[in-house]
């Protein structure tokens, strides 16, 4: 009875702490998401339709869209991290939060500059780009400052929560996957690849949205080709997740080739943005460089873990991922409660497992 009570309390504690962590993180995410939405709506009421003739009109909508997408992705990633107890994803999310905090700080200066340009601009018929009787910047400025402050606090909160939940997630992985350290290491590599795959997908798409709408700005054929990469990257991510789970070697060869193609594309865009050409003189250049650099790093890491996962094909992980395998930790305690000898063996095994877990 003592063992049953301990296991149930442990499970409740894990669920409770993860639940509280989610509530804290969502509290930090809710305000910047709401403020960004208000900034976007106020901007759409402030400008006149003629403003969309110039690229500067896209700065505020694109920056707002990037913030909303990133905050939404963080919320989904947080739920997923607590659901699957993925400590790699937890720490990666902390790094991603820092990236988004930097982008939010850049957004303040970009929106400020765009607002000044739009407020002074007019078209060839002398029609102003915006209704200057509306105090748009007086509304947007405190909200942008609030977004920067809350986003930075969210990054600190995420790092603290990652440290707090790290040990709980480690034990959950050890308990529910396998006490075999080699099998656990294979599973961690699999989870790490999925994490970097998701994060690189997000960062690449954020770069493509910003680069296509603000820098390329509908110039064909590059705009069409740039926007085509977005659905292709999503299909690639789905294919990668499927092939890695089913251990399908030909599919993984194609997946790795697409990873390499993404690296080549990002490198060429970084060269273009840091060069002396027309595309290098653009608005939101800092955000593009930030997203492209982080996307490049995470894509390169994705290739490394994809290769490591391929080396683990045929070593017993596939049945476990498909629910056909079980861990080696007994779940039934009824026999142990009736037999003191088994209880003693169970206690000794638990102590050995605890020592192995500490080493791990």
N, C-alpha and C positions, 0 to 999 in steps of 0.2 A: 504493500500500500504506500509505503514511503517513496519507493521509486516512481510509482504512478503519479503521486502528488507532485513530486519534484519535476517530472517531465512536463506535466500540464502547466505548472507554474512557470517553468522556463519558456514554454511556447507562448504563454500569455504575456510574459515580460517582453519577449522579442516582438510580438505583435503590437504591444502597447507602445514600446519605445519607437518602433518604426512609424506607428500611427501619429504619435506626437511630433516626430521629426517632420513628417509630411505636412502637418498642420502649420508648423513654424515656417517651413520653406514656402508653402503656398501663401502665407500671410505676407511674406516679403515680395512675392511675385505679383500679388493682386494689385497693389497700388501702382507700380510703374506701368503695368498693362493697361489699367484704367486711364492713367494720365496720358499715355501715348495715344490712346483712342480719342480722348478729348482734344488733344493737340491736332490730330489729323482732321477731326470733324470741324474744328474752328478754322483750320486752314482752308478747307474746302468751301466754307461759307465766306471766307475773307477774299479769296482770289476771284477774278473774272475769267470766263472761259478762254479769252484770248491769251492768257498766260501760258497755256500748254504748247504754244509755238516755240518756246525756248527750253533748253535742258534744265535751267535753274529751277523751273517750276516743279520738277520731279524730285528735288532733293528732299523736301519735307515728307511727301508721301512715301518715297522709297525708304527713307530712314525710319519712318514710323512702321512701315510694313516689316522691315528687318527686325525691329525691336519686338513687335508683336509675335512674329514667327519664332524668334529666339526664345522669348519668354514662354510661349506655348510649348516649344520643344523641351525646354527645361522642366516644365510641369509634367509632361508625359514621361520624360526620362527619370524623373524622381519617383513616380509611381512604379515604373518598370524596375528601377533599382531595388526598391523595397519588396517588390513582388518576387523577384528571382534571387534576391540576396546577393547581388553582384557587386563585390567590393571594388573591382577594377573600374566598373562604370561609375561608381560613387566618386572615386578620386579623379577620374577623367572629367566628371561633371564639375568638380571644383575648378579645374583648369579652364574648362569651357566658360564658367561663370566669370573668371578673370578676363577672358577674351571679350565677353559681352559687356563687362563693366568698362573696359577701355573703349569699346565701340560706342557705348552710351555717352561717355565723356566727349568723344569726337562729335557725336550727334549734336551736342549743344552748340558748338562753334559752327558747324555746318549749317544748321537751321538758322542761327543768328545771321550768318552771312547771306544765306538765301533770302531771308526775310527782308534785309536791307535792300538787296537788288530788286526783288519783286515790288517792294513799296515805291521804288523810284522809276520802275520801268513802264513802258507803254508801247503799243504797236505802231505800225506805220500810219494809222489813222488817228493817232494821238489818244487812243483809248487806254486808260491806265490798266495795268495788270491786276491791281487789287483795289479794294474799297478801303482807302486810308482813313475813313471815318471810324472804322472798327479798330479797337485797341488790341490787335491780335498778339503782338509781342508781349504786351503786359500780361496777357493770359498765359501764353506759352512759356515765358521765361521762368516763372517759379515752378511750373510743372516739370520743365526740363531739368532744373536744378534738383528737384525732388527725385526725379528718375535716376540721376547720377548718384545721389546719396544713398537711395534705397538699393540700387543695384550693387554698389560697393559693399553695403552692409550685408546684402544677400550673399556675396562672395565669401565674406568672413563667416557668415552663418553656415554656408555650405561646407567650408573647410572644417569647421568645428563639428558639424554633424557627421561628416565623413570620418573624422577621428573617433567619434563616439560610437558609430555603428560598425566600424571596421571589424572589431573582434566578434561582434554578434554575427556578422555576415560570414566571417571566416569559419566560425563553429558550425553554422548552418550548412555551409558547403561541405565541410568535413563529415558532418553527420548524415546528410541526405544523399551525397554522391558516392563516396567510397572512402574507407580508412586507408586504402592503398595510396601512398603519396604520389606514385607515378601516375595513377589514373586521375587523381585530383589535379596534378600539374597539367595533364592533357586537357582536362575540362576547363581549367583556368585559361589556357591558351585559346580554347574555342570561344569562351566568353569574351576574352580580350579582343579577339578579331571582330566579333559582332559589335562591340562597343566602338572600336575605331572605325568600323564600316559605317555605323550610323552617324557618328560625329563628322567624319569626312564628307558624307553625303550632305549633311546640313550646311557645312561651311562652303562647300563647292556651290551649292544652290544659292546661298546668300551672296556669294561673289558674283555668280552669273546674273542674278537679278539686278544688283547694283551696277555692274559693268555694262550689261545690255541696255538698261533703261537710261542711265545717266551718261555714260561715256560713249558707247556706240550710238545710242539714241536713234534707233530705227534706220540706220544706214545699212542698206543691203549690199552684198549678201551676208555680211558678218552678223547682223542682228538676228536674222533667221537661223543661222548656224548656231549662234550662241544660245538662243532660246530652245533649240532642238536638243541641246545637251542635257537640259533639265529632265525631260521624261526618260532619256536614255540612261541617265545616272540612277534614276529610281528603279528602272528595270534591272540595271546591273546589280543594285543592292539586293533586290529580291532574288535574283539568280544566284548571287554569292551566298546568301543565307541558306538557300535551298541546297546548293551543291555541297557546302561545307557540312551540313547536317547529314546528308545522305552519302557523303564521302564519294562523290562522283568526280573522278579524276579529269575526264575531258572538259567538263564544265568548269572546273577550277582553273584549268589552263586558260580558258577564255576569260575568266574573271580576272586572273592576274595580268593578262594582256591589257584588259581595260584599265586596270589600276596603273599600269605603266603609261598608257595613253593619257590618263588624267594627269599624271606627273609631268609629262611632256607639255601638255596644254597649259598647265599652271605655270611652268617655268617660262614658256614663251610669253604668257600674259604679264608676268613679272618683269621680263625684259622690256616689253612694250611700255609698261607703265613707268618704268624707271629710265626710259630712253628720252630722246629729244623729239619724237614724232608728235603728230597731232593728238593721238590718243593719250599721250602722257600729260597733256595740259587739260585736265578735267576736274570737275567738282567731285567731292567725296573720294579723292584719290587715296587718302590715308586709310579709309575704311576698306577700299578695294585691296590695298596692299596687306592690310591686317588679315582679312578673310582669306586671301590667296596664300599667304604665308602659313597660316595655321592649317588650311586645307592641305597644302603641300606636305607639311610635317606629318599630319595624321594619315594621309594617304600612303606615305612612305612606311610608316609604322604598320599600316594595314597590310602592306605587301609582306613585311617580315613575318607577321603572325599568320598570314595566309599560307606561306611556305612552311612554317612550323606545324600548322594544322595538317597540311598535306603529308608531311613526314609521319604524322600520327595516324594516318589512315590504316585501317585493318588491325588496330591494336586494342580493340575492345570498347572504344568510346561510342561507336555508332549504336549498338543495342541500348546503351544507357540513355543516349539522347532521344531515341525513339520509344522509350518507356518499356523496353523489353528486358532490361537488366535491373538489378537491385543492388543496393549497397550491402556490405557484409556486416552491418550492425543489426543485431536482432531487435525487433520492435515489440515482440510479445514479452510481457513480464509475468504472465500468470504462472508459468512453470517455475520461474525463478523464485516467486513468492512461496511456492509449496516446497521447494527443495533447497535447504540451506547450503548444500554443496554447490549447486548451480549459482546461488547468490554470491558465494565466495569467489567462484570463477569469474562471474560477471564483474564483481568489484575489482579484481585483479586486472581484468581486461580493460576496464574503464581507466584504471590508473596508468596502464601502459599506453592506452590511446591518448590520455591527457598529456603524457610526456612527449609522445610523438607529435602531438598538436603544438606543444610549446616549441619544439625544435623547428617545425614547419613555419 
